[in-house]
Structures are given as structure tokens and as C-alpha cells.
Amino acid sequence: MRPAFVQCIDLSALVVASEGVPVIKHGNRSSRGWTGSTDLLEAWGLPVARSRAFGQQTYRRFGIAFLHAPLYHPAVARLAAARRRVGQRTVFNLMGPLLTPVRPTYQLVGAPDRSSARLLVEGLRRRGVRWVVGLTSREGCDEVSPRNPTSLLWAVGRRRSSATLRPETLLEPSERRG
């Protein structure tokens, strides 16, 4: 049975943008059969994978844009079929957040484990992101888990810190089924 996860990064982007904070989300389709950002947004009827123009229009109009990674990195896009055949995480899963075509001040990034989260947080900090949060669930997913603890690692300038989100402090037992 496939574990259930909350698509927190995409949903949090919408919440933050609804509060007037400009948001640019860089993502892709799932390479392993779970839901990627592009998959989720297309299921909602948004044509995010068709052209760069859609992201530019939504950013100007609503303050939020989704940048479908293959539109910005054609060389990496040509490897998509091979990545799907492998059926597990590859180095490209870690490269995605580092290849975002914009230079954000703040960035939230999901990672499959704490070690990868540390690498991404440090890599993004060195790339000039001033405030970076990496998250990973105990199940090994790059999203928040409704059932098990989710680790948060962050860097603000040169300072580092960490915390753990625990479902029992955020959700009622009946809401934690996932």
C-alpha cells in the first residue's frame, strides 16, 4: 500500500500567496508514480506544463507562478523517461531545487531524508538564499506526514536550527489516518 502524504509544499505555496506574499514554485511530474507538483496542478485543470507564459501570467495577475522544470531545463527533461524506468530517487531529485531559474530570498524544499535535507539547505544557502527550510518525513518522503514526525532543518544566514513537527500536536487522532 502506498503511503499517504500531504502535498504541503504546493498547498503552502497557495496559502502564502493568498496572503499577498509573492511565490514562485519550481517543480515537475513525479518520477516514481506518486504525485508531483505538475501532476497535482494539472489535476486541478491548470495548464502548467504547456508554456512558460502561463507562469508569467499567473505571477503578474495573482502573485504566484509555477515553473514546470522541463520548460526551463530541456537537457534534464530528455532524461525523464529514463528516470521513470529507474523507479527510484536519483541525483536529479536533489538537483531540482538547486536548479530553480529564479534567485529566491526564501525557499522551502522537501527532501527524502535528513542527510539530503542538510545538503539542500546548505547548497541553497551557498547559492544566496537567505532563509531556507528543508523538510522530510520519517517515511522518507519530501512532504509532511499526517501520521509520523516530520523533521525541519533550516538556515537563516549562517545560523542553523532544526525542529520536529509531530502530528499529535497538530491533528486530532481521527485526522491522522493519512
Backbone as JSON Lines, residues from 0, in Angstrom:
{"i":0,"aa":"M","n":[0.83,-1.18,0.0],"ca":[0.0,0.0,0.0],"c":[0.88,1.25,0.0]}
{"i":1,"aa":"R","n":[0.59,2.18,-0.87],"ca":[1.34,3.41,-0.97],"c":[1.01,4.33,0.21]}
{"i":2,"aa":"P","n":[2.03,4.9,0.87],"ca":[1.73,5.79,1.98],"c":[1.04,7.06,1.51]}
{"i":3,"aa":"A","n":[0.22,7.64,2.38],"ca":[-0.47,8.89,2.06],"c":[0.35,10.06,2.6]}
{"i":4,"aa":"F","n":[0.48,11.08,1.81],"ca":[1.23,12.26,2.22],"c":[0.43,13.5,1.9]}
{"i":5,"aa":"V","n":[0.7,14.55,2.62],"ca":[0.09,15.84,2.38],"c":[0.98,16.58,1.39]}
{"i":6,"aa":"Q","n":[0.4,17.06,0.3],"ca":[1.16,17.84,-0.68],"c":[1.38,19.22,-0.09]}
{"i":7,"aa":"C","n":[2.2,19.28,0.96],"ca":[2.29,20.53,1.73],"c":[3.0,21.64,0.98]}
{"i":8,"aa":"I","n":[3.99,21.33,0.19],"ca":[4.74,22.41,-0.44],"c":[3.87,23.14,-1.46]}
{"i":9,"aa":"D","n":[3.11,22.41,-2.26],"ca":[2.22,23.07,-3.22],"c":[1.09,23.81,-2.52]}
{"i":10,"aa":"L","n":[0.5,23.17,-1.52],"ca":[-0.6,23.82,-0.8],"c":[-0.11,25.02,0.0]}
{"i":11,"aa":"S","n":[1.07,24.9,0.62],"ca":[1.58,26.04,1.37],"c":[1.9,27.21,0.45]}
{"i":12,"aa":"A","n":[2.33,26.92,-0.78],"ca":[2.57,28.0,-1.75],"c":[1.29,28.78,-2.01]}
{"i":13,"aa":"L","n":[0.18,28.08,-2.14],"ca":[-1.11,28.75,-2.37],"c":[-1.54,29.57,-1.16]}
{"i":14,"aa":"V","n":[-1.33,29.03,0.03],"ca":[-1.71,29.76,1.25],"c":[-0.87,31.03,1.39]}
{"i":15,"aa":"V","n":[0.43,30.9,1.21],"ca":[1.32,32.05,1.33],"c":[0.97,33.11,0.3]}
{"i":16,"aa":"A","n":[0.74,32.7,-0.94],"ca":[0.38,33.66,-2.0],"c":[-0.96,34.33,-1.7]}
{"i":17,"aa":"S","n":[-1.89,33.6,-1.09],"ca":[-3.19,34.2,-0.77],"c":[-3.07,35.31,0.27]}
{"i":18,"aa":"E","n":[-1.96,35.32,0.99],"ca":[-1.7,36.36,1.98],"c":[-0.91,37.53,1.4]}
{"i":19,"aa":"G","n":[-0.7,37.51,0.08],"ca":[-0.02,38.62,-0.58],"c":[1.49,38.49,-0.7]}
{"i":20,"aa":"V","n":[2.04,37.35,-0.33],"ca":[3.48,37.13,-0.47],"c":[3.74,36.53,-1.84]}
{"i":21,"aa":"P","n":[4.61,37.15,-2.65],"ca":[4.9,36.59,-3.98],"c":[5.53,35.2,-3.86]}
{"i":22,"aa":"V","n":[5.06,34.25,-4.67],"ca":[5.55,32.87,-4.62],"c":[5.87,32.38,-6.03]}
{"i":23,"aa":"I","n":[7.04,31.77,-6.15],"ca":[7.39,31.08,-7.39],"c":[7.74,29.65,-7.02]}
{"i":24,"aa":"K","n":[7.04,28.7,-7.58],"ca":[7.23,27.27,-7.29],"c":[7.82,26.61,-8.52]}
{"i":25,"aa":"H","n":[8.93,25.92,-8.34],"ca":[9.62,25.22,-9.42],"c":[9.46,23.74,-9.17]}
{"i":26,"aa":"G","n":[8.9,22.98,-10.12],"ca":[8.66,21.57,-9.88],"c":[8.46,20.79,-11.15]}
{"i":27,"aa":"N","n":[8.02,19.54,-10.99],"ca":[7.98,18.62,-12.11],"c":[6.89,17.58,-11.89]}
{"i":28,"aa":"R","n":[6.8,16.66,-12.83],"ca":[5.94,15.48,-12.65],"c":[6.66,14.51,-11.72]}
{"i":29,"aa":"S","n":[5.9,13.59,-11.19],"ca":[6.5,12.56,-10.35],"c":[7.36,11.64,-11.22]}
{"i":30,"aa":"S","n":[8.51,11.28,-10.7],"ca":[9.36,10.33,-11.42],"c":[9.16,8.91,-10.9]}
{"i":31,"aa":"R","n":[8.38,8.76,-9.8],"ca":[8.22,7.44,-9.19],"c":[6.77,7.01,-9.04]}
{"i":32,"aa":"G","n":[5.85,7.7,-9.69],"ca":[4.46,7.26,-9.63],"c":[3.63,7.92,-8.56]}
{"i":33,"aa":"W","n":[4.24,8.68,-7.63],"ca":[3.47,9.44,-6.67],"c":[3.14,10.77,-7.33]}
{"i":34,"aa":"T","n":[2.46,11.62,-6.67],"ca":[2.04,12.88,-7.27],"c":[3.13,13.94,-7.17]}
{"i":35,"aa":"G","n":[3.58,14.41,-8.33],"ca":[4.49,15.55,-8.37],"c":[3.69,16.83,-8.46]}
{"i":36,"aa":"S","n":[4.37,17.95,-8.34],"ca":[3.69,19.25,-8.39],"c":[2.92,19.44,-9.69]}
{"i":37,"aa":"T","n":[3.55,19.11,-10.81],"ca":[2.87,19.28,-12.1],"c":[1.62,18.4,-12.15]}
{"i":38,"aa":"D","n":[1.73,17.16,-11.68],"ca":[0.59,16.23,-11.68],"c":[-0.58,16.82,-10.89]}
{"i":39,"aa":"L","n":[-0.29,17.34,-9.7],"ca":[-1.34,17.91,-8.86],"c":[-2.0,19.11,-9.52]}
{"i":40,"aa":"L","n":[-1.2,20.04,-10.02],"ca":[-1.76,21.26,-10.61],"c":[-2.52,20.98,-11.89]}
{"i":41,"aa":"E","n":[-2.06,20.02,-12.68],"ca":[-2.81,19.65,-13.89],"c":[-4.13,18.96,-13.52]}
{"i":42,"aa":"A","n":[-4.14,18.19,-12.43],"ca":[-5.39,17.57,-11.98],"c":[-6.42,18.63,-11.59]}
{"i":43,"aa":"W","n":[-5.94,19.79,-11.19],"ca":[-6.83,20.92,-10.87],"c":[-7.22,21.7,-12.12]}
{"i":44,"aa":"G","n":[-6.7,21.27,-13.28],"ca":[-7.06,21.93,-14.53],"c":[-6.15,23.08,-14.94]}
{"i":45,"aa":"L","n":[-4.99,23.21,-14.31],"ca":[-4.07,24.29,-14.65],"c":[-3.05,23.8,-15.68]}
{"i":46,"aa":"P","n":[-2.9,24.49,-16.8],"ca":[-2.01,24.05,-17.88],"c":[-0.55,24.43,-17.65]}
{"i":47,"aa":"V","n":[0.01,24.0,-16.53],"ca":[1.34,24.45,-16.14],"c":[2.47,23.93,-17.02]}
{"i":48,"aa":"A","n":[2.27,22.8,-17.69],"ca":[3.35,22.2,-18.47],"c":[3.35,22.63,-19.93]}
{"i":49,"aa":"R","n":[2.45,23.49,-20.32],"ca":[2.35,23.85,-21.74],"c":[3.33,24.93,-22.18]}
{"i":50,"aa":"S","n":[3.5,25.96,-21.34],"ca":[4.38,27.05,-21.75],"c":[4.83,27.86,-20.54]}
{"i":51,"aa":"R","n":[5.93,28.59,-20.73],"ca":[6.41,29.49,-19.69],"c":[5.44,30.65,-19.48]}
{"i":52,"aa":"A","n":[4.7,31.0,-20.52],"ca":[3.8,32.15,-20.46],"c":[2.75,32.01,-19.36]}
{"i":53,"aa":"F","n":[2.27,30.79,-19.12],"ca":[1.24,30.59,-18.1],"c":[1.77,31.03,-16.73]}
{"i":54,"aa":"G","n":[2.99,30.63,-16.39],"ca":[3.58,31.03,-15.11],"c":[3.76,32.54,-15.02]}
{"i":55,"aa":"Q","n":[4.2,33.15,-16.11],"ca":[4.38,34.61,-16.11],"c":[3.04,35.32,-15.92]}
{"i":56,"aa":"Q","n":[2.0,34.83,-16.58],"ca":[0.68,35.45,-16.47],"c":[0.11,35.31,-15.05]}
{"i":57,"aa":"T","n":[0.22,34.12,-14.47],"ca":[-0.34,33.93,-13.13],"c":[0.46,34.72,-12.09]}
{"i":58,"aa":"Y","n":[1.75,34.87,-12.32],"ca":[2.55,35.66,-11.38],"c":[2.12,37.13,-11.42]}
{"i":59,"aa":"R","n":[1.98,37.67,-12.63],"ca":[1.56,39.08,-12.76],"c":[0.16,39.29,-12.18]}
{"i":60,"aa":"R","n":[-0.73,38.35,-12.42],"ca":[-2.13,38.53,-12.02],"c":[-2.39,38.18,-10.55]}
{"i":61,"aa":"F","n":[-1.77,37.07,-10.08],"ca":[-2.09,36.56,-8.74],"c":[-0.91,36.55,-7.76]}
{"i":62,"aa":"G","n":[0.29,36.85,-8.23],"ca":[1.44,36.82,-7.35],"c":[1.98,35.44,-7.08]}
{"i":63,"aa":"I","n":[1.58,34.45,-7.9],"ca":[2.09,33.09,-7.75],"c":[2.35,32.51,-9.14]}
{"i":64,"aa":"A","n":[3.45,31.8,-9.26],"ca":[3.78,31.15,-10.53],"c":[4.29,29.75,-10.26]}
{"i":65,"aa":"F","n":[3.98,28.85,-11.17],"ca":[4.55,27.51,-11.13],"c":[5.42,27.37,-12.36]}
{"i":66,"aa":"L","n":[6.68,27.04,-12.14],"ca":[7.63,26.87,-13.24],"c":[7.85,25.37,-13.44]}
{"i":67,"aa":"H","n":[7.29,24.84,-14.51],"ca":[7.45,23.41,-14.84],"c":[8.89,23.2,-15.28]}
{"i":68,"aa":"A","n":[9.66,22.48,-14.48],"ca":[11.11,22.35,-14.67],"c":[11.54,21.99,-16.1]}
{"i":69,"aa":"P","n":[10.9,21.04,-16.79],"ca":[11.36,20.71,-18.15],"c":[11.3,21.89,-19.13]}
{"i":70,"aa":"L","n":[10.43,22.86,-18.88],"ca":[10.38,24.03,-19.76],"c":[11.61,24.92,-19.59]}
{"i":71,"aa":"Y","n":[12.27,24.8,-18.45],"ca":[13.43,25.64,-18.15],"c":[14.75,24.88,-18.26]}
{"i":72,"aa":"H","n":[14.69,23.56,-18.28],"ca":[15.89,22.73,-18.34],"c":[15.69,21.61,-19.36]}
{"i":73,"aa":"P","n":[15.69,21.92,-20.65],"ca":[15.41,20.9,-21.68],"c":[16.36,19.71,-21.64]}
{"i":74,"aa":"A","n":[17.62,19.92,-21.29],"ca":[18.57,18.79,-21.25],"c":[18.15,17.78,-20.19]}
{"i":75,"aa":"V","n":[17.74,18.26,-19.04],"ca":[17.29,17.37,-17.96],"c":[15.96,16.72,-18.34]}
{"i":76,"aa":"A","n":[15.11,17.46,-19.05],"ca":[13.8,16.94,-19.46],"c":[13.95,15.7,-20.33]}
{"i":77,"aa":"R","n":[15.0,15.65,-21.13],"ca":[15.2,14.49,-22.01],"c":[15.5,13.21,-21.22]}
{"i":78,"aa":"L","n":[15.83,13.35,-19.95],"ca":[16.13,12.18,-19.12],"c":[14.91,11.67,-18.36]}
{"i":79,"aa":"A","n":[13.77,12.3,-18.53],"ca":[12.56,11.95,-17.75],"c":[12.17,10.49,-17.91]}
{"i":80,"aa":"A","n":[12.17,9.98,-19.13],"ca":[11.75,8.58,-19.34],"c":[12.71,7.62,-18.63]}
{"i":81,"aa":"A","n":[13.99,7.9,-18.69],"ca":[14.98,7.05,-18.01],"c":[14.77,7.1,-16.5]}
{"i":82,"aa":"R","n":[14.48,8.27,-15.97],"ca":[14.24,8.41,-14.53],"c":[13.02,7.59,-14.12]}
{"i":83,"aa":"R","n":[11.97,7.61,-14.92],"ca":[10.77,6.83,-14.6],"c":[11.08,5.33,-14.62]}
{"i":84,"aa":"R","n":[11.9,4.9,-15.59],"ca":[12.25,3.47,-15.67],"c":[13.03,3.02,-14.44]}
{"i":85,"aa":"V","n":[13.9,3.87,-13.93],"ca":[14.68,3.54,-12.73],"c":[13.72,3.33,-11.55]}
{"i":86,"aa":"G","n":[12.68,4.16,-11.47],"ca":[11.65,3.97,-10.46],"c":[12.03,4.31,-9.04]}
{"i":87,"aa":"Q","n":[13.14,4.97,-8.84],"ca":[13.54,5.4,-7.5],"c":[14.24,6.75,-7.61]}
{"i":88,"aa":"R","n":[14.51,7.34,-6.49],"ca":[15.16,8.65,-6.48],"c":[16.52,8.57,-7.16]}
{"i":89,"aa":"T","n":[16.84,9.65,-7.85],"ca":[18.16,9.78,-8.48],"c":[18.74,11.12,-8.07]}
{"i":90,"aa":"V","n":[19.93,11.39,-8.51],"ca":[20.57,12.67,-8.22],"c":[19.72,13.83,-8.74]}
{"i":91,"aa":"F","n":[18.9,13.59,-9.76],"ca":[18.08,14.66,-10.32],"c":[17.02,15.15,-9.34]}
{"i":92,"aa":"N","n":[16.58,14.28,-8.42],"ca":[15.63,14.72,-7.4],"c":[16.25,15.78,-6.5]}
{"i":93,"aa":"L","n":[17.55,15.66,-6.26],"ca":[18.23,16.65,-5.43],"c":[18.65,17.88,-6.23]}
{"i":94,"aa":"M","n":[18.86,17.7,-7.52],"ca":[19.27,18.84,-8.36],"c":[18.13,19.83,-8.57]}
{"i":95,"aa":"G","n":[16.9,19.35,-8.65],"ca":[15.76,20.21,-8.96],"c":[15.7,21.5,-8.15]}
{"i":96,"aa":"P","n":[15.73,21.41,-6.8],"ca":[15.66,22.64,-6.01],"c":[16.84,23.58,-6.24]}
{"i":97,"aa":"L","n":[17.99,23.01,-6.59],"ca":[19.17,23.83,-6.83],"c":[19.14,24.5,-8.2]}
{"i":98,"aa":"L","n":[18.32,23.98,-9.1],"ca":[18.26,24.5,-10.48],"c":[17.14,25.49,-10.72]}
{"i":99,"aa":"T","n":[16.44,25.9,-9.68],"ca":[15.34,26.84,-9.9],"c":[15.85,28.04,-10.69]}
{"i":100,"aa":"P","n":[15.12,28.46,-11.72],"ca":[15.6,29.53,-12.6],"c":[15.5,30.94,-12.0]}
{"i":101,"aa":"V","n":[15.02,31.05,-10.77],"ca":[14.95,32.35,-10.11],"c":[15.89,32.34,-8.9]}
{"i":102,"aa":"R","n":[16.16,33.48,-8.36],"ca":[17.01,33.61,-7.17],"c":[16.16,34.06,-5.99]}
{"i":103,"aa":"P","n":[15.52,33.1,-5.3],"ca":[14.63,33.49,-4.2],"c":[15.39,33.95,-2.96]}
{"i":104,"aa":"T","n":[14.72,34.74,-2.14],"ca":[15.26,35.13,-0.85],"c":[14.94,34.07,0.19]}
{"i":105,"aa":"Y","n":[13.75,33.45,0.05],"ca":[13.26,32.43,0.97],"c":[12.91,31.19,0.16]}
{"i":106,"aa":"Q","n":[13.23,30.01,0.72],"ca":[12.9,28.79,-0.02],"c":[12.56,27.65,0.93]}
{"i":107,"aa":"L","n":[11.48,26.94,0.61],"ca":[11.06,25.73,1.31],"c":[11.3,24.57,0.36]}
{"i":108,"aa":"V","n":[11.98,23.53,0.84],"ca":[12.33,22.41,-0.03],"c":[12.11,21.09,0.71]}
{"i":109,"aa":"G","n":[11.53,20.12,0.01],"ca":[11.35,18.79,0.56],"c":[12.52,17.9,0.19]}
{"i":110,"aa":"A","n":[12.83,16.96,1.07],"ca":[13.95,16.04,0.84],"c":[13.56,14.64,1.33]}
{"i":111,"aa":"P","n":[14.17,13.59,0.76],"ca":[13.8,12.23,1.14],"c":[14.32,11.79,2.5]}
{"i":112,"aa":"D","n":[15.32,12.48,3.04],"ca":[15.9,12.12,4.33],"c":[16.64,13.32,4.9]}
{"i":113,"aa":"R","n":[17.04,13.21,6.17],"ca":[17.7,14.34,6.85],"c":[19.03,14.7,6.19]}
{"i":114,"aa":"S","n":[19.77,13.71,5.76],"ca":[21.06,13.98,5.12],"c":[20.87,14.8,3.84]}
{"i":115,"aa":"S","n":[19.91,14.41,3.02],"ca":[19.62,15.16,1.79],"c":[19.09,16.55,2.12]}
{"i":116,"aa":"A","n":[18.26,16.64,3.16],"ca":[17.74,17.96,3.56],"c":[18.89,18.88,3.95]}
{"i":117,"aa":"R","n":[19.86,18.35,4.71],"ca":[21.02,19.15,5.1],"c":[21.79,19.63,3.87]}
{"i":118,"aa":"L","n":[22.02,18.71,2.93],"ca":[22.74,19.08,1.7],"c":[22.01,20.17,0.93]}
{"i":119,"aa":"L","n":[20.7,20.02,0.79],"ca":[19.92,21.02,0.05],"c":[19.9,22.36,0.77]}
{"i":120,"aa":"V","n":[19.69,22.34,2.07],"ca":[19.68,23.6,2.83],"c":[21.02,24.31,2.68]}
{"i":121,"aa":"E","n":[22.1,23.58,2.84],"ca":[23.42,24.2,2.72],"c":[23.7,24.66,1.29]}
{"i":122,"aa":"G","n":[23.35,23.84,0.3],"ca":[23.56,24.23,-1.09],"c":[22.79,25.49,-1.46]}
{"i":123,"aa":"L","n":[21.55,25.57,-1.01],"ca":[20.73,26.75,-1.31],"c":[21.24,27.98,-0.57]}
{"i":124,"aa":"R","n":[21.69,27.79,0.65],"ca":[22.26,28.91,1.41],"c":[23.49,29.45,0.68]}
{"i":125,"aa":"R","n":[24.35,28.55,0.23],"ca":[25.55,28.98,-0.51],"c":[25.21,29.62,-1.84]}
{"i":126,"aa":"R","n":[24.06,29.26,-2.38],"ca":[23.61,29.84,-3.65],"c":[23.03,31.24,-3.44]}
{"i":127,"aa":"G","n":[22.89,31.66,-2.18],"ca":[22.43,33.01,-1.9],"c":[21.04,33.12,-1.3]}
{"i":128,"aa":"V","n":[20.37,31.99,-1.07],"ca":[19.06,32.04,-0.43],"c":[19.29,32.38,1.05]}
{"i":129,"aa":"R","n":[18.65,33.44,1.53],"ca":[18.89,33.9,2.9],"c":[18.19,33.08,3.96]}
{"i":130,"aa":"W","n":[17.02,32.51,3.63],"ca":[16.22,31.78,4.6],"c":[15.75,30.5,3.93]}
{"i":131,"aa":"V","n":[16.27,29.35,4.36],"ca":[15.95,28.06,3.74],"c":[15.4,27.1,4.79]}
{"i":132,"aa":"V","n":[14.32,26.41,4.45],"ca":[13.78,25.35,5.3],"c":[13.74,24.08,4.47]}
{"i":133,"aa":"G","n":[14.34,23.01,4.99],"ca":[14.25,21.69,4.38],"c":[13.38,20.82,5.27]}
{"i":134,"aa":"L","n":[12.54,19.98,4.66],"ca":[11.71,19.09,5.47],"c":[11.74,17.68,4.9]}
{"i":135,"aa":"T","n":[11.56,16.72,5.81],"ca":[11.5,15.32,5.42],"c":[10.68,14.55,6.45]}
{"i":136,"aa":"S","n":[9.86,13.63,5.98],"ca":[9.06,12.83,6.91],"c":[9.8,11.55,7.26]}
{"i":137,"aa":"R","n":[9.41,10.95,8.36],"ca":[10.04,9.71,8.81],"c":[9.9,8.61,7.75]}
{"i":138,"aa":"E","n":[8.81,8.65,6.93],"ca":[8.6,7.65,5.89],"c":[9.56,7.8,4.72]}
{"i":139,"aa":"G","n":[10.35,8.86,4.71],"ca":[11.27,9.07,3.6],"c":[10.66,9.86,2.47]}
{"i":140,"aa":"C","n":[9.67,10.66,2.77],"ca":[9.02,11.46,1.74],"c":[9.39,12.93,1.91]}
{"i":141,"aa":"D","n":[9.34,13.65,0.81],"ca":[9.68,15.07,0.83],"c":[8.46,15.94,1.1]}
{"i":142,"aa":"E","n":[7.54,15.43,1.88],"ca":[6.33,16.14,2.26],"c":[6.08,15.91,3.76]}
{"i":143,"aa":"V","n":[5.14,16.66,4.31],"ca":[4.74,16.48,5.71],"c":[3.89,15.21,5.81]}
{"i":144,"aa":"S","n":[4.14,14.42,6.85],"ca":[3.36,13.21,7.08],"c":[2.25,13.49,8.08]}
{"i":145,"aa":"P","n":[1.03,13.01,7.81],"ca":[-0.06,13.17,8.78],"c":[0.0,12.13,9.9]}
{"i":146,"aa":"R","n":[0.9,11.13,9.78],"ca":[0.96,10.04,10.76],"c":[2.22,10.02,11.6]}
{"i":147,"aa":"N","n":[3.34,10.45,11.05],"ca":[4.62,10.33,11.73],"c":[5.33,11.67,11.77]}
{"i":148,"aa":"P","n":[6.35,11.79,12.62],"ca":[7.08,13.06,12.71],"c":[7.71,13.49,11.38]}
{"i":149,"aa":"T","n":[7.78,14.79,11.2],"ca":[8.44,15.4,10.04],"c":[9.54,16.3,10.57]}
{"i":150,"aa":"S","n":[10.75,16.09,10.08],"ca":[11.9,16.9,10.5],"c":[11.98,18.17,9.68]}
{"i":151,"aa":"L","n":[12.28,19.27,10.34],"ca":[12.53,20.55,9.69],"c":[13.96,20.97,10.0]}
{"i":152,"aa":"L","n":[14.69,21.34,8.98],"ca":[16.05,21.87,9.14],"c":[16.06,23.21,8.46]}
{"i":153,"aa":"W","n":[16.65,24.21,9.08],"ca":[16.67,25.49,8.39],"c":[17.95,26.26,8.65]}
{"i":154,"aa":"A","n":[18.19,27.19,7.74],"ca":[19.32,28.1,7.83],"c":[18.8,29.5,7.57]}
{"i":155,"aa":"V","n":[19.17,30.4,8.44],"ca":[18.9,31.83,8.25],"c":[20.26,32.5,8.33]}
{"i":156,"aa":"G","n":[20.75,32.94,7.18],"ca":[22.12,33.44,7.14],"c":[23.06,32.3,7.5]}
{"i":157,"aa":"R","n":[23.9,32.52,8.5],"ca":[24.84,31.47,8.92],"c":[24.3,30.62,10.07]}
{"i":158,"aa":"R","n":[23.16,30.99,10.63],"ca":[22.57,30.22,11.73],"c":[21.84,29.0,11.22]}
{"i":159,"aa":"R","n":[21.96,27.88,11.94],"ca":[21.27,26.65,11.61],"c":[20.4,26.24,12.79]}
{"i":160,"aa":"S","n":[19.29,25.59,12.5],"ca":[18.44,25.09,13.56],"c":[17.61,23.93,13.02]}
{"i":161,"aa":"S","n":[16.92,23.25,13.92],"ca":[16.05,22.15,13.49],"c":[14.89,22.02,14.47]}
{"i":162,"aa":"A","n":[13.86,21.34,14.01],"ca":[12.68,21.09,14.84],"c":[11.97,19.87,14.27]}
{"i":163,"aa":"T","n":[11.02,19.38,15.01],"ca":[10.22,18.24,14.55],"c":[8.74,18.59,14.67]}
{"i":164,"aa":"L","n":[8.02,18.4,13.57],"ca":[6.56,18.53,13.58],"c":[5.99,17.17,13.96]}
{"i":165,"aa":"R","n":[5.15,17.14,14.96],"ca":[4.53,15.89,15.4],"c":[3.03,15.96,15.14]}
{"i":166,"aa":"P","n":[2.49,14.98,14.4],"ca":[1.05,15.01,14.08],"c":[0.16,15.14,15.31]}
{"i":167,"aa":"E","n":[0.55,14.5,16.41],"ca":[-0.31,14.54,17.6],"c":[-0.44,15.95,18.18]}
{"i":168,"aa":"T","n":[0.49,16.84,17.85],"ca":[0.37,18.22,18.33],"c":[-0.36,19.11,17.33]}
{"i":169,"aa":"L","n":[-0.56,18.61,16.11],"ca":[-1.2,19.4,15.06],"c":[-2.58,18.9,14.67]}
{"i":170,"aa":"L","n":[-2.82,17.59,14.83],"ca":[-4.06,16.97,14.34],"c":[-4.71,16.12,15.42]}
{"i":171,"aa":"E","n":[-6.02,16.02,15.35],"ca":[-6.76,15.1,16.2],"c":[-6.5,13.68,15.69]}
{"i":172,"aa":"P","n":[-6.6,12.64,16.56],"ca":[-6.34,11.27,16.12],"c":[-7.11,10.86,14.86]}
{"i":173,"aa":"S","n":[-8.36,11.26,14.74],"ca":[-9.15,10.87,13.56],"c":[-8.65,11.52,12.28]}
{"i":174,"aa":"E","n":[-7.88,12.61,12.4],"ca":[-7.36,13.31,11.22],"c":[-6.01,12.77,10.76]}
{"i":175,"aa":"R","n":[-5.41,11.87,11.53],"ca":[-4.06,11.39,11.26],"c":[-3.99,10.14,10.41]}
{"i":176,"aa":"R","n":[-5.07,9.69,9.86],"ca":[-5.07,8.45,9.09],"c":[-4.28,8.57,7.81]}
{"i":177,"aa":"G","n":[-4.23,9.74,7.23],"ca":[-3.45,9.97,6.02],"c":[-4.11,9.64,4.75]}
